[in-house]
Amino acid sequence: LGGELEGVRGELRHREDAVAYAHRQMRDAEDKAKRAEGALMQHQEAAAGVAAERDALRDEVARLGEEGERRENELEEARERVSVVTEEKTVLQRRVTETTTE
């Protein structure tokens, strides 16, 4: 009976050790899961920041494109005015030349 009792005690210690080991593994797995969740949250926050920056840059590119188009139109209008003024100058110079040669 004494030997059998020692055998049962040994088996009980072995099972308690196994339970303690399983608990440690479970805590380690929970810690890893928490770290992974934290890393995922950081990644999502970073991705949201990158998306916001991308959207801001896209808006800036659109704004600059519109501004460039507006300036291109202004430049074309200025070229047209220069052309008209140049033509008027040429006409006036001809009239001056005609008047002075008469």
Secondary structure, 3 states (H helix, E strand, C coil): CHHHHHHHHHHHHHHHHHHHHHHHHHHHHHHHHHHHHHHHHHHHHHHHHHHHHHHHHHHHHHHHHHHHHHHHHHHHHHHHHHHHHHHHHHHHHHHHHHHHHC
